[in-house]
Amino acid sequence: MKSTLHDIVKLILSFACVTGKCCAFHSIVLGHQQNNRTQRHRTLQSLIENNMPDDNTFRIGYVADVEGHWDYFLEYVQRSNVLYWEEHEGHNNNISTTTTNNCGITFQRLKLRPNTHFVYGGDSVDKGPGDIRLCRALVDLKKQYPDHVHLLVGNRDLNKIRFSSELSDDDMKRPIEDIKRPFWDSNAKSYKEHLEEVKQTHAATNSDCTLDDLNTKTERFRWMLKHTLGCPDTFEFRREEIAYLDKIYGSYPPTCETHESSPVPTVLHRTNDVDVDTTKVTDEDVVESFNYEINHSEGSLRQYLHHASIASIIGNTIFVHGAIDRLTMRFVPSKYSKFDLPTSPPPSFAEPSIDIADGMMIDDVHEWVQSLNEYLHDGLKDFESRPHWNEERTSRGGEALLAIQNRPSMWGRSVVCNSYADGGVVATDDAEEQRKQALRVAEEELNPLAFEGVASNVFDQAPADWLLAHGIKRIVVGHKPTGDCPAVLSSAYTGVEVCSVDTSFARRRDISTGEKSNRFGVNRGDAIALVEIAGSDCNYNRLEISGTLADGTEYSNTHPHIGNNEDAITGDSILGKKTVDGWWVKASVSDSYHLCRGKGRTVEYDTRIEEDVVVCHQLLKR
């Protein structure tokens, strides 16, 4: 098929640039006529349709960081080309017609389409009233399709094993003063400071209230959620879900027979219309629910962890919750790792050595993934065998799992919690400076806290070369928010495509989208992302991203193919690249591009027509 002169020039410039450290910039003078732009899109679309493999032959669906937003997950499934709901006849027959009609729900089972895989990228709980339903649905899907469904652990999944030991009857006897602020967050309140704050709120009605009076398991739990887990609203979310499940199933916890089905509204986004009485759910009921879901063998989160992995490989793509960087690549922590500031000396950050005292280094990527997953399962067995502290309070089961979800405990080597994202994109100049400073502080001051909040270097060629040597050409992660749509690094930069998918803080406060702005909560707003990998097989495929931006705009994008015959012109080669003036091209919308840049938690957006988008090309030196 013939290409336009514009396409040819653009392709030559892209592939002619071979650089060292810095990117090379090319200004391209493009035509401004609408009919030329339309013809380019038609040419590209025709080429894809006529020359590319049928995408229906293989597909991977991916979502992460749903964090208990059940409505969000329902919308995701409705859009998915991989998942679908199937009415669960047996269970519907066991529930009265009056109950289902009054609540506007049917009981359905989550299913997987033929010749597909599904990956849930971790962080299933905490930020919405659907923790239990989400975990149940995902676990049942995994049981139905064990080789085609991959559940990953995130920090929010793993850190809940703390509840067993830190809310035990013995631990509740500790002096209030002994319960310090979390070692990784100097800005958080200690338990005593929290109780003093609570006491002030009780002063008007009970001036004689003491800290000892307030020192209940409920208050300890609220403190943990707010000041050590970063989810102050989770307590009331769980109260809401308990009331909902009790209304739907007639009891909470529901019987094991109900675990195969999920209550799905007959009209999406109407779950709040179910009339439930949260006042009947006591504080003690809420605390006991969290205890049950992580400690009981049939608990939803316990089951999720039991069926999950730290990493998964499907063909040319590797999935982890956090990041694969120079520090995490090849590293498997010791099973004796502690959830605390490490006492061992820091590793060599510039060039990690094979000889390390706090773990092992594995050269083969597939063996590395296997060892990480064994680390998870060994840790879970340890947790199940001794969920509480020993008498000296120096050891508890699952300590190694708490360590791997905490960057300081790992000297910055957490594949679960390291992250590429900063300012809504996968790389910023500010993040680069912070990373350099953190490495200096960690080495010179022996301070592992320097790694908190540091972004990984997505341009680092070392991890890319390691992955490429073992046939891995794409990394897909979640964990840290990337604005109102996924952030992608084009494979043109290092040879490895990176896709960071967390849209949990997507709502834009600089625009007004009316009543729909809280569709998925005050943080998510209207945005939703569907990330899929499609192609002829698991080794020749392309990234397809679609969804809704924060302003309500729908988009659907295809990225270039990765695999054999990579020289073929497929997909939109501008996506996932940085412009000469520091913006990242994140999505194509109609006849324009959706751009983003930022710093830390601050994200800016811009819209430009194609002629105004001049990107920076950097090709891997072979």
N, C-alpha and C positions, 0 to 999 in steps of 0.2 A: 504494500500500500504506500502511496506517495504521501510525504509529509509536506507541510507548508515550509516556506523559507524560514519563517519564524522558528518553527520547531527544530529545523536542522541547525540553525545558528545557535539556538539555545542548548542543544545537545552537545555540539562541538565545544562550546565554552565550558559546559559542565564537566566534560570528561578530559579536557585539555589541562585543567588546573591540578598540579601536583605540588603540594606545599609541605612545609615543615610544621612549626608550631602554630603559626597564624593562618587565618583564612585568607583566601585571595578574593578580591572583589571585582565584579564585572558589571558595568552598566550596559544595559541592552536597550537599544532604541526600538520601541515596538510601535506598531500601527495602532491608531485609536479608533478605527472604524468598527462598529458593533458587528457588522456582518463577518469581518475577519475573525473576531473572537469566537463568534458562534460557530464558524466553520472549523476552528481549531478543536472546539469541544466535540463537534460531530465526528471529526477525523479520529480523534482519540477514542471516542466511544465505539466507532465502527471497528477500529483496529482491535480493541479489547474483545468485542463480541465475536469477530471473525477468526482471530488468530490465537486467542487464549483458550486454555482448557476450560471445560465446563465446571464452574464453581460448585455445582450441586454434587459433585463427586466426593468432596471432602470439605469439612467445615469444623472450626473450633469456636465455641462461644465462651466469652470471658466477662466476668463482672467481679468487682471487689468492693470492700468498704461500704456495704449496704447498711451495716451497723444497726440492724433492727428496724429499718424503715420498710415495713411490710408492703405498704402501698407502692413504694419505689420498685420493689422486687416484682410485684404483680404487673406493673407497667413494663418492666424489662422483659418479662416472660411473654407478654402480649406482642412485643416488637421482635422477639427473638426468632431466628431461623433455625435454632438448635433445640430449644425447650418448648414444651407446650403442656397444657393441663388436660387431663382426661378424667371424666367423671368417675368417681369411685362408687360403683353401684352398691356394693356390699355395705359400705359404711353409711351411705345415704338411707338405706333401708333400716338402719338401726337408730336413726334420729327421727323424731317426730316431724311430720310435714308442717305442723304449726310452727315448730321452732325454726326450721329453715326458711319458711315463708316470712315469718315475722322479722327475722334477722337479715333477710335478703342475701343469703349465702347458699352455696352448694359445696359438698365435700368432694374435692378432686385430688388427683394424684399427679405429681410432677413427672413428666416423661421426657425422654431423649429421642430425637429423630435419628433415623438410620444413618450410618456412616458419618457420625459426628462425635465430637468430644465436647465436654463442658468443664471449664475450670472456674472454681470460685477462689478468688485470690486472697482471702483472709479478712479478718475483722468482721465478724458476723453480728456482733452485739454492741449495745451501749447507748445508741443515740435515737432510738425509736421504740414504740410499743409493740414490736414484733420479734423480739429476740428468740423466743421459744418456737414460734411458728417457722421462722426462717431456718433455724438449726434443724428442726424436725424434717422440713421439706428437703433440705440439702442432704441430710443423712439418708433419708429414704431413697433419694435419687441415686446416691452412691451405692447403696445396697442392691439396687436393681441393675446398675451398670458399673460394676466395680472396676473394669478396665478402661472405661471411657469417661468416667467422672472423677475429677481430681479436686479435692478440697485442701486448701492451704491454710496454715495457721498464721494469724497476725498477732500483733502485740495485745490487742484487746481480747483475743481468745485465750491466749496463754496466761495473761496476768490474773485471771479469775481464780486460778488455783491457790492464790494467796488467801482466799476466804476461809479455807478449811483450817489453816493454822492460826491466822490472825483474828478469827472470830470464835475460836474454840473457848470452852468454859475455862480452861486453864489460863489462856492468854488474857481473858477478860479480868483476871485477878491481878494483872500487872499494875504497878503504880502508874497513875496518869502521867507523871513527869517522865517516865521511862519511854514513852511512846513519842519518838522524835518525828520531825518532818522528814519526808522522803529524801534520801541521800542525794538523789539526782536533781532535786529542785529546791534551791535555797530560798525561793520566793514563796513556797507553800507554807501553810500554817502547821504547827505541831498540833497534836491532839489536844493538849491543854489549851492552846490558843483558840482552837476551834470551840471547845467547851465554854471558854470565857465569853466568846462572841455569842454563843447560844444563850448563855446566862443573861446577857443584856436584853435579849428579846423576851425573856421570861420575867424580867424585873418588875414590869408593870402589874403582872397578875400574881406573881409569887416571889416576893422580895427575899424570902428565907431560903430559896432554892440554892443548893450548893453544887459544886462540880461533881462531887460523889453522887449526888442525886441524879445528875444528868448522864453519868457514865453508864449507859446501857448499851446493849449489843446493837440496838437500832442506831444510836447516836454514833457509835464507833463505826458502823457501816456507812452512815452518811458522810462521815469525815473521810473515810477511805475513798469513796466515790468522788467526792469533790476535790480533795487535796492531794490524792495520790494516784488517781486513775483518770482524772480529767473529764468526768462525766457526771456533773451535779444533778442532771435531770433524770438520770437512769432510775432512781428510786421510784419516782412517780410514774414513769413509763411502765415499770414492772407492775405497779399496782393496777394500772389500766389494763395491761395484758392479762393479769390474773382474773380480773372481773370479766373480761371478754371471753376467756377460755371457759370459765365457770358457766357463763351464760350459754355458750355454744354447746359444750360437751356435758353440762350438768354437774361437773365436778372439776376440781383442780387439786393435784395434777390429774390430767386425763388418764384413762387406762391405756396400757400398752397397745391394745388393739386399735387405738386411734392414731398411732404414730405414722401409719402409712398414708394418711389423708391430710389435706389442709383445707381450712375453711376459706373459700374463695368467694368474694362478693359477686353477685350477679351483675352489678354495675361497678366498674373499677372506680377507686378513689371515693367509695361511699362507706368504708368500714366504720367511720365515726358515727354513722347513722344508727348503728346497733346500740340499742338502749341498754346500757350497763350501769350498775350502781357501784361505783368505786368506794363508797363510804363503808361498805360491808367488808372491804379488804383492810385488815389491820396492818400496822407497821410491822408487827411480829410475823404476819403472813408473808409480807414482802421479803423480809430477811430470810425466812425459812425457805422461800421459793429459790432464792439465789443459792442457798445451801444445797437444796435438792438438785437443782439443775447441774451443779458441778460435782457433787459428791456421790449422788446415787448412780448406780450402774446404768439406769435407764434415763438419767437426766439428759436434757437436750444438748447442753454444752459438753457434758462428759462424752456423749456419743459422738459429737462433732469432732472433738480432739482425737478420739479413738480411731476415727476413720480418715484423719487428715494427714498431711505431709508438710514438710518444710519447703520442699522444692519438687518440681515435676518437669519432665522433658517430654514433649510430643514432637517428634521429627526434628525440624530445624529451630524449634522455639523452646526456650526455658522460661519457667514461671517461678517467681518467688514473691514474697510479700514486699520486701524492702528494696535491696539493690545488690548487684554483683559489681564490686569495685576492686581496686588494688588490695584493699585490706581484707575483704570477705572472700575473694576468689581462693579456692583450694583449701580454705581453713575450716576445720571441724573442731569445735571446742571440746575440752575435756568433760567427761561425764561428772567430774567433781567440781565443775564451775560453780561459783557462789554468786548469789544475787546481792552483791555488795561492791564497794570499791575494791578493785583487785589489789592484792598484796604482791603479786608477781611483777617483775620489771616489764616495762612496755616492750613490745616487739619492734623490729625494724620496720618503720612505716614506709620508707622509700623502696625497699626491696625485701619483702617478707621472707624469712629464712625457713628452710625445711625443718631445722632444728629449733623447736619451740617447746616451752615447758608446760603450756596451758592448753594443749590440744595437738592436732596433727594436721599436716598438709598433704593433700591428695592431688596428684597431677591429672588423672583422668576425670573429666567432667561428670561422666555417668556414674563412676564410682564415688565421686564427691557427693552427688545427689543422694545416692543410696546410703552413704554414711551419715549424712545429715538427717535422713528420715529414720535411720536406726537410732540416732541420738534422741529424736523426738519420742519414739516408741519406748526406748529404755527409760527416758525421763518420766513418761506416763506410768509405766509399771512401778517406778520408784514412788511416785506420788500416790498411787493407789494402795501401795503396801504400807506407807507411813505418812498419812496426810497431815499429821500434827508435828509440832516441835518435839525434839527430844528433851530430856529433863534439864539439860544445860542451856537449852534454847540456842544451840549452835548448828543444828542440822534438822532438815525436814525433807520429806519426799517431794520431788519435782523442782528442787532448787535450781538445777541446771537449766530447766525450761524457763524459769523466771530470769535467769541470767542472760539467755540468748535473746530475750526481747528487751534488753536494756543495754544501750550502747556503752555507757561507762563501765559496766561489769565486764564487757567484752573488749575493752580497750579500742572501741570504735569498730569492731569487727562483727557486727550483727547483720546477718543477711535478712533478718526479719525486720529490723528497724532502721537500717541505713536507708537513705533516700536520695534520689536524683533531684526531686522537685524543689524549686525555689521561685517565689514570685509567679506561680502559675505556669512555669515552663521548666525545662530540664537542665538549663544552665544559665547562670547570670554572672556578671563580673564580680558582683558583691559576694556571691557564694564562693567564688574562686578565692577571693582574698580571705574570707572567713576560714576556709578549709586550710589554707597555708598557715594562718595564724594558729589554728587549733593544733596542727601537727607540731608547730614550734613549741607551743605551751605544753603539749603532752610529753614531748621528749625532754625539754629543758627543765620543766617543773615537775615532771612525773605526775601529771594531773589528768586522769581519765575523764573528768567532767568536761574537759575541753571539747569533747566530741558531741555533746548535746546540741542538737539543732543544726549540725553541719551537713551540708549537701555533698553527695558523692560526685566525682568528676566523670561526667558522662562521655567526655572526649578522650579519656585515658586509653591509650592504645594497648596497654598491657592486658587488661581483662578481655578486651575485644579479640586480641590475637589468641589468647588462651581458649576462648570459646570457639573461634573460627577453626582452630586446629582440631576441634572435636565435632565439627559439623553443625555448631550452633550459630545461627545468623540473626536471631531475634531474642530480645528480653522483654517480657511483659510483667509489669509490677503494679502495685497499688500503693497503699500506706499513707502517702502525704498528698494533700489536695493540689490539683493543677488547674484551678479555675473552672470555667463552665464547660470545658470539653477536654478530652485526653491530650496530653502533651507527648509529642513524638520527636525522636531524633532520627533523621534520615540515615539510612545505611551508607549513604555517600561519604559520610564523615569518617567512620572507623571500620566500615564493613559490616557492622552489627546494628540492626535497627532496634531502637529502644522505645517502648510505649508505656507511659505512666498514666494510670487510668482513674485515680481517685477524684471524684467530683463532689465530695461531701460538703465542700464549702464553695458552692458555685453561684449562690445568689449575688447579684450585682445590686449594690445599694446606690449606684450612681444613675440608675434608670428606674422608671416606674412601669411595672408590667400589670398593674391592676390587681384584681382579686386572685388571679392565678399565681401570683408571686410566691405564695406559700404552699404551693401544690405538694411539694415533698418536704415541707418543714422550713423553718426560718433560715436555715443555713444553705440548704440545697436549692431552695426556690423552685424554679420551673425546669431546671436543667436535668437531662438524663442522657446517658451515653450507652450505645450498643457497640461493643468491640467484638469483631469476629475475624477469624483468619480463614480464608477460603482459597481453594486451588485444586489441582488435580490429585494431590496427595499431601502427606504431612511434610514433605521436603521441598515442594514447589508450590508456593502459595503467596498470598498477598494480604495485607492488613486492610480491613474494611471497617470504617468508623462512621456511625450515623447517630442521630439523636436530636435533641432540642437544646439550643443555647439558652442562656439565662434570660434573654429578651424574648423568648418564645419562638425564635427562628429555627426552622427545621433544616438539617443538613445531612448529606450523605456523600461520603468521600471514599475513594479507592486509592491506596498507596501503591507504589511500584512492586512488582513481583520480586520475590526472593527465592533463589534456588538455582537449578540448571538454567541455562539460557538467560542469564541476568542482563544480557545486552539488549534484549527486546525492550521496545519503548512501550511501557505499560503503566497505567496509573498516573497520578499527578505528581510529577517530580519536584514541584515547589513545596509541597506539604512536608512539614518536619524540618524545615531549614530556617536559618537565621538571616534576616535582612541586613543590608549594609548599615542601617541606622539602629540596629539593636533590637528589633522586634522578631518574634518567632511566628511563622506561618502555621496556624493550628487547624484551620478548616477552610473549605471552599464553600461559599454560600451564593447560589445563583451566579451572577457575573462578577463576584468580588471575593476577597479573601478576609477571613477573620483572623486578626493578629493579636498577639499578647506579649506583654513584657511586665516585669515587676521586680520586687525585692522583698524577701521574707514572706509575710502574709499579705502584702500589698500587691494588687494585680491591676494592671491597666489593659484596656482593650482599644483596638482600632479596626476600621474597615477600609480596605483599599481595593480599587479595581486592579486587574492583573497587570496592566501597563505600569502601575506605580509600585509594583512589588519587585525589588531587585535583591536577589538572595546571594548569600555567601556560600561558595562551594569549596569543600576541602575533601580531597580524595586520599584514600589510604595509600601510603607508599608500600609497594610490594617488594 
